[in-house]
Each structure stands twice: as structure tokens, then as C-alpha cells.
């Protein structure tokens, strides 16, 4: 088969970099933004989560809108709006302007992300299509590497705003190149389920804000930072419960629309079998663990080691590059190993890497074991993220590939937000417990100092920051002891958090062993079916694999090996 031009893939990869770069750049540029806008770091965090929440909330709707009105045209409008949003970030003069610009960028990414899968389906087939999907997955860590290098360099030289000006230029390039893509016809026969879209958006926003507020608003009882409380209870768990209730209403609505054979915002046949739900479980677990680790690692470098932003950027490049490499080349293993084998091996590698990191992190980042642990973590994470998306695409009915792409975007953003929020809450909780026990074991630290400092509201602080917080409350041996306890508690809390993530990775082996085999065949060029289109019957992949094995001795041998 003749290979297709790689130009569409170049547009896909560059656009994914454009979409992913902003979040990483905001994180690296936090110090400059807080100084320029005279705002606390929490405001930057709010802007980051605003973009993530907006994308997750509207991703299901974005897939339908692209197909209904033409993927290329909608993509071009969204890329242009995203470029304007990046210009808004670059020109921000207040936290409110930064928030609005970042939220706008997240909302239009919900239109961009599904279109990228459409471009791959319409331009590539066979092994070239599998590699293209791998490159799409690899573009996210590639954007992370670029953000770490460029945004870190800009932030320390010419200013953080130039990182986002660069994204404006990239948006213009992507917009011009997109006119050379194959035009994807609009589908006037596709109806949009607006009620389902609204339910999905409300449920996701409630869950996202609830999980994000766990660390600052309180796990159960409201803290002073909580925007409100209900009889003293934190709003975070209440929002999570409300989100789960709306989520149940959303799935009930989808089932009802399915029984009535009416269009719905998401087709549950994507998750019809246990094997397909197992793929989602693996995807959510890996994204949860990956984003949590991606939060803990910079926390370790900047707080425990006291490194600068640019030093942090260079320190985690081996980890980010290994994600890119694994995402790119895992497709070459599809013909030799089943998804079950690859996913199980990947989770074992991730758990081993996290365990290695937990037992080897010290004060020096240059330790060989620490670098090896980061590389192993990236290889396992990158392979799994690319694998599960490709597997779900090939296992679900071919006509529902657009719903698969939207589902992947929803799970990616929601699991990522939850991963950071839960890791933060858990790490801070462990820190509080360790600080209290450590302080009680040091007679130099008086009961009066313990009473004056609210350990339940502890956070990760450098030695210098702790000395400033204690101020005139402690001095001499008592201050030295408090700093020593804080340093030990910080390190132990991070170690325990990493071990917790390793345990979650091992638990994911259970759904990994239930992942389906890959079906032969390409994605259809029309990823969203019209209302009257026929959908392939849902086939249990386990039964399908047994039938394939009966006529393919090589496949039978591989399954027996697995």
C-alpha cells in the first residue's frame, strides 16, 4: 500500500502541541505571572484548571459540532479562536483576563481535539494509521518538553508573555496549513442531543471543582479558604456528590435515548462490553497516576531540593522525553503482543519505577537510580496511554470512532484533574500527620509552638519559607529542630505518596488483563454516524479473539503466550 503524505499528520501534531503547550507554559511561568499581575500562585492554578474544566465539559459536544458542520471548517475557526485566546493570555493585565482567556482556550480545544482524530481517519490507513495515532498521543509529551525548554528559557530571559506570543504564531501556521487538508463534508443528517450535552457539562464541572477543592477547602470540614460551607462541611465533597448524581442522570438519559432509538450526545455502545470498560479503567488509572506523578515530581524538585523553574524544567526532561518515545514506538509492538500483555507489562513497569523513585529520592537529583526511575516511569506511561486509545478505537464499533475520541478527551482531562487534586490532598494530609508526630518526638519543640502553628493546614514549604512563617515564634535550637522536622516530613510524605501511586498501578493490572484484542481494519472516514446510519453489532472481543485464533494459528500462539 502506498504511504499517504505526512502533511496532515504534521498539522495534527503541531495543533496538539499548540493545544497542550499553554498549560505547561503557565506552570513554568508561574513566578513571572504572579509578579507581573500582582496575584498569588493560586490564581494561576485557577486559570490552568479553568482551561482543563472547559475542555472536559464540552468535549462530547465538540465532537458532534465538528461532524455536523464539517470538521475542517470547525477546526479552522477553533484554531483561530485559540490563537486569539493565547494572545489574550500574553496581553493579560489582570487575573480575571488571564482566567477568561485560558477558559476560552479550553472550550475551543473541545472542538479541536475530535477533529485531529478525524484527520487521521481520513488520511491514513493500516499500519500508517496506527503509527499516526501513536504520534498524536506522543504530541502531548512533546508539547511538555517544548514548554519546559522554551517557556522556562523565556521566563528567565525575555519574559513569560513571549511563550504565548509564540503560540499565536503557531496558530497562524496551523490555520494556513489546514487549507491543504482534505475537506471533510458536513453531516446535515446528524442531530445534536443538547440535553445530554448540558447534563455532561454540569456533571463534569461539579466533579472537577469538587476534586480540585479537596486540598484547600477541606476534605470534610470547611477550612477558612473555602468559598462557603454547609453546616460547617466543606463544599468539595458536596460538589463531588452533586456531580456523581448529575452523572447518573446523564447515563440514565443516554440509556433512555438509546431505548427510544434517538440521537444521543454519547453512544454507550462504545462501553458495551466488559473488555471495553476495562480499557477505560486502564486509561483513567494511567492518566490519574501519570498526572499525580507529574505534580509530585516538580514539587520534590522545587520544594525539597529548592531548585529554580528552569532547573526543574531540565531535571524532568528525561521523564517527558521517555513518554514521547514510548507513545511513538509502541505501535510497532502491536503485531507481536496483544494489548493485554502490553498493558500489563506497562503497569508493572510504572509500579516498579514509582517504587524505585520512592526508595531512592534524596536531596540530589543527579542520582542514577532516580533518573532511571523517571525514564522507566515515562516509558510505561507513554506506552499505556497510546495503547489504550488505539485499542478502544479498534474494539468499539467502527462507526463510533468519533465518540471514542471524545471519550478519550473527557477521561484524559477529568482523570488528570482528579489525579492532581487527590495527590495534593493525600500528600498534604501525610505531611500534616508526619509533622505532628515529628514535632512531638523532638523535646526542643515546645507545646506552645505546636499549639500556635495549625499543623492541619500545613503545606509544602522550603526551609526558608518555614523560617519566615515561624518568624518570632521560634529561634535557636527550636527553629533548627522545626526545620529538620519539616525537611524529613516533606521527604517522607512524597515517598509515601509515590508508593501509593505504585500500588494503584499494580491494581490496574486487573482491568489490563481484560482488555480486548485489536480488531483488523481501519477507522471509517465518517467518525460520527448520521441519525439513520446503521451501526455494527457490538461483539464481545473475547469471543471475537477466539474466532480469530481458530483461523489464525499465529494469533492463537500469541494469545496462549499471553
N, C-alpha and C positions, 0 to 999 in steps of 0.2 A: 504494500500500500504506500502511495506517495505521501510524504510528510507535508502537512499544511504549513503555511507561513507562520512564523513565531510572532509576527507583529501584534495580533490580538492578545497573545499572552503577555507581551511587553506592556500593553495598555492595562491589562488586568493586574499585573504585578505592581506597576507604577501607581495605579489608582489605590490598590490595597495599602501600599506604603503611604500614600497621601492620607488615607483614612486613619491609619494606625499611628502615624508619626506624632500627631498632635498630643495624644495622651502621654506618651513617653517624654515628649519635649516639655510639657507642662511640669511633669515630675522633676526633671533635671533642672528646669529653670526656676524652681520654687523660690530660691533665695532672692533672685533678681526681681521676681514678680512681687514678692512681699515688700521689698524695699521701695520699688517704683510706685506701687499702688497704695502703699502705707496700709497694708492689710495683713492679718495673721495668716499663717500657713493653712489653717482650716478652710479659709476662703478658696484657696487654690484647690484643695481637696474637694470642696463642694462643686467647683467648676468641672473638675475631672469626672466626678460621679454624675453630674448633670448630663454630660455627653453620653456616658455609658447607659444611663437610665433611659434617655430619649431614644437611643438606638434599639435597646431591648424592647421598649414599649411599642415601637412602631414597625419592627422588622417583619412581622407577619403581614401587616397591611402593605408594607413596601413591596413585597414580592407580587402581590395581586395588582397593585397600581402599575408596576412596570409591565406586566404582561397585558393588562387591559389597554393601556395607551401606547405600548411599544417600548421595549426595553432600552433600545439605543437612545431614543428621544428623551425618555425619562432620566436615563443615566446622564446624558449631557446637561440637562437642567440641574440635576443634583450635584454634579461635579462643579458647575459654575457657582451654585449657591454655597457649596462647601468652601470654595476658594474665597468667596466674599466673607464667609464666617471666619476663615483664617485671617483675613485682612482685619476683621473686627477684633480678633484677639491681639494682633500685632499693634493695633492702634488704641487698645483699651486704656482708658484713663480712670476707671473705677472698677471695683469688684463686680458690680451689677452688670457692667458692659461685658466683662470677661465671662460672667455666668451666662448671659444671653447668647453671646457668640458661640460658646462651647456647646450649649444646649442645642442651638440651631445646627451646628455641625453634626452632632449625634443623630438628630432627626433625619437629616438628608443621607447620612450613611445607611440608614434603613432602606433607602431607595437604591443606593449604590451597590451594597453587598449582594443582593439577589441577582443583579444584572451581571456581576462578574461570573457567576456560575452559568448563566445563560450564554455568555460569550464563549466560554469553554465548550459547552454542549454543542453550539452551532458551528464551531470552527475545528474541533479536534475529535478524533475517533480512535478506538482501540488503545494500544499501549501509549500512544501520544496523549490521549485524553487523560489516562491515569497519571502520567507524569505532569501534565498541566495542572491537575488538581493538587498534586503534591507541591508544585511551585506556588500555587495560590496559598496553601497553608504555610509555606516557607516565607511568604512575603511579610507575614506579621512579625516573626522574629527579626527578619531583615530590617524592617522599619525600626524595631527596637535598637538594633546595632547602630543604624544611622542616627537615630535620635540621641543615643548615648554619646556618640562621637561628635556630631555636628552641633547639637543643642548644648552639650557640655562645653564645647570649644567656644561657641558664640556667646554663651552666658558669661564666660570668664574673659572675653576679649571685646567684641564689638557690641554686645548687648543681646538679651534674650529675645527681643522682638524680631530679630533677623531670622530666627528659626521659622517663625510663622510667615514671614515675608517670602521665605524660600518655598513654603507650601502653596502660597498664592501663585508663584511662578510654575510650580509643578502642576497645579490645577489647570493653568492655561495650556501647558504642553499636553496633558491628558485630554483636554477638550478638543484641541486641534487634531490629535491622533485618532480620536474616536470617530471622526468623519470617514476614516478609511476602514472602519469595521463594517461587517455585513449588517445591513439593516434588518432588524427583527420586526416582522409585521405585528401590528396591534391586533388584539383579540376582542372585537366588539361583542362576541358571544359569551364573554366571561363576566359574571356578576360578582359584586363585592359584598361580602357579609359584614356590614358596618356594625351591627350589634355585637358580633363576635370580636371584631377589632377593638371596639371600645372596652368590652369586658377584659380582653387580654391586656390592653394598655393599663387599665386601672389596677388589675391584679399585680402586674409586674412592677408598677411604680410603688404600690404599697409594700410589696416584698423587698424591693431594693432599698427604700428609705428605712424600713424596719431593720433589716440586717445591718445597714450602714450605721445606724444609730446605737447599736448594741454597746460599743466600746465607750461612747461619750455620754449617751443618755441614760445608760444603766441597763443591766441585764434583766432585773426585776423591779427594783425600786428606782424612782427617778432621781437623777443627780441634778445639781444646780445648772448644768449645761443643757438639760432637757428643755425643749421649747414649751412644753406643757406636761401636766401629769393628770392621771385619773385616779383619785383617791390615793395619791402617793405612788402609784405604779408608773413605771417608765413607759413612754409611748412606743418604744421599739418593739417589745413583744406584742403589744396590742395591734400595731400595724402589720406585723407578720401574720398574726391570726386573721386579721381582716383580709390580707392578701390571699391567704390559703382559702378562705371562704369564697372570695371572688373567683379564685382559680377553679374551685369545684363547680361554681356556677358556669364558668366558661366551658369546662369539659362537658357538663350536662347539656349546655346549649349546643355544642358540637354534635353530641350523640343524638339529640332530638332532630337537628337539621339533617343528620345522616339517615335517620329512620324515615324522614319525610322526603328523602332524595332531593334536598335543596342545597344550593351552594353554601359553603362554609369557609370561614377565613383560614382554617387549617384542617386538612383531611386526616382523621385519626387512623386511616389505613396505613399511614407511614409507620405507626407504632402498633400495628395489629397483632403481631406475634411476640412471644416472649423473647425471641432472639433479637428482634429489632429494638425492644425496650432495653435489652441488655447492652446494646450499642450506645443508647442514650445514657445509660447509667455509667458506662465506661467514659464516655465523653465528658459528662458532668463531673465525675470524680477527678479525672486528669486535669481539667480546667480549674477545678477547686484547688487541688493540690499545687498545680503549677503557679497560679496567681498568688496563692498564700506564700509559697516559697519565694516568689519574686518580690513579695513585700518584706519577708523576713530577712532576706539576704542583704538588700541595701540598708535595712535597719541595723543589722550586725556591723556592716562596714562603717556607716556614718556615726552610730551611737557608741558601739562597743569599741571600735577602733579609732573613732574621731577623724575619719578621712573626709576630704572635701568632695563636692559634687563631681568634679572632673576625675578625681581619683576613684570614686565609686563607679563612674562610667567605665573606666578602663579595667577595673577589677572584675566586673561581671561580663565582660565581652566573651571570654571562653564559654561561659554558660549560654549566652544568647546565640553565639555562632554555632554551637553544637545543636541547638534546636533547629536552626536553619538547615544545617547539613542533614540531620535525620529526616526532617519534613520533606526535603528534596529527593532523597535517595531511597526512602522506604518503599516507593513504588516498584523498584527493581526486585524486591523480595516477594511480591505478590504471587508470582508464578511458582515459587519454591515452597512457600509456607502459607498455611491457612491464617485467616485473621485471628482465630482463637490462639494459635501458637504465638503469633507476633504480639498480640495484646498482652497475653500472659507474661511473655518474656519481658515486654516493655515495663509492665508494672513491677516485676521483680527487680529490674534494673533501677527504676525510680526509687523503690523502697530501699534498695541497697545503697544508692547514692545519698539519700537523706540520712540514713543511719551512719554512713561514713562521715558525713558532714557534722552530725550531732556529736560524734565522739572525737572529732579532730579539730573543730574550730577552737582557736585560741586568740591571742592578741595579734598574731602575724598572719596576714592574708596570703603571703607567699609560700605557705606550706604546700608541699607537693600533694599531700593527701587531700587537702581542701580543694585545690584546683582540679584534681582528678574527680572528686565528688561532684563538683559543679559540671564538669564535662559529661559525666555519666548521667546526671540528672537531666541535662539538656537533650542528650541523645534519646533517652527513654521518653521524655515528654514530647519531643518533636515527632518521634515515630508514631506514638499513640494518637496524637491529635490529628495527624494527616490520615492515619489508618482508619479511625472510626468514622470520619466524614466520608471517605471513599467507600467504606463498607456499607454504610447506611444508604448511600446513593445507589449502590448496586443491588442492595437487598430489597428496597422498597419498590412498589410498582413504578415502572419507568415513567409513566405519565405524571407522577407526583414528585419529580425531582426538584421542582421549584419549592414545594412545601418542605422538602428535606433541607434545601439551602437556607430557607427562612428559619427552620427549627434549629439548625446548627448555629445561626447567628443569635437566636434567642438564648439557647443553652450556653453559648460562649460568654455572652455578656452577663447573664444572670448568675451563672456559676462563678465567674470571675469576681463580680461584686460581692457575692456571698463569701467567697474564699478569703478575700482581703478582710472583710468585716469580722468573720469568725476567727481568723488567725490573729487579728489585732486584739479582739476581746479575750481570747484564750491566753495570748502572750502577756497581756496586761494583768489578767487575773492571776496567772502564775507568778508574775513579778510581785504583785501585792502580797501574796502568801509567803514568798521567799524573803521579801524584805522584812516582814513581821517576825518570821522565825529567826532570821539572821540578826535582827536588832535585839531580840530577847536573849540571844546567845552571847552577846557582847556586853560585859558589865560596864564598859566605858560609855555606852549609850544610855542616857538616863531615861527613866519612865516619863519624865516631863517632856523630853524631846519627842518621844514616841507619841505622846498624847497630843502635842502641838501639831505634828505633821499627820495629815489624813492619808494614811497608807492605802486606804481603799480607793483613793483617787490617784494612785501612783501612775507614772508614765515613764517611758524610757528616756532617761536624761544622761548626758555626758557628765563626767566628773566636775567640769567647770560649771555646767548648768546647775548641778546639785548644790555646789558650794554657794552659788548665787541665791538659790531658793532658800537654803538654810539661813543665809545671811548672818544676823547677830544671834541666832538661836543656838549655834554651836561653834566651838572653836577648839584649837589644840587637838589633844588625843581623841576627843569626842567626835570632832569633824573628820579626822582621819579614819576613825572606825566606821562612821556613817558612809564615807566614800568607798571604803573597802567592801562593806556590806552591799552597797548599791552595785558596784562593779561585778561582784560574784553573783548577785541575784539576776542582773541583766543577762549574763552569760548562761546561767542555768535555765532561765526562763526560755531563752532562744533554743537551747539544746532540747529541752522537753517538748517545745513546740515542733521542732523538726522531727523528733521521734514520733509525735502524734501524727504528723503527716505521713511518715513512713508506714505507720500502722494502717491508716486509711488506704494507702496504696496497696497494701497486701490484701485488704478486704475486697478491693476491686477485682482481684483475681477471680472471685466467684462469678460476677457477671461476664468477665472476659472469657471464661470457658464456655459460655452460652452464646457467644457471638456467632452470627451466621457465616456461611461461606460466601465467597464472591460469585455473583451470577455473571455469566458471559453476556456480552452485549454493551452497547454504548448508551449514553443518555439520549433521550429524544431531544430534537431541536426545539420543540414546543414544551417548555417545562411546566406551564400551568394549563391544565385542560379546560376547554370551554364547558359550559354547563351541560351540554348534551353529548360530550365525548364519552366513549367507553373507557373504563379503567381496567387494567389487567386484574385478574383474580389474585387475592392475597394467598401466597403459598408459603407454608412453613419451610423455612430454609433448611431445617434439619432433614425433612423428608426430601426436599429438592436435592440436597447433597447426596443422600443415599441413592437416589435415582441416577445422579451423575456418576457416582462411584461405580455403579453397576455396569456402566458403559465405558468408563474411563479407568483402566487399571492404574494409571499413574496417580490419578486423584485418589483412588481407593488406598493406594500405598501411602500417600501423604496424610490422609485422614487417620489411617491406622497408626502412623508415626506420631501424629498429634496426640 
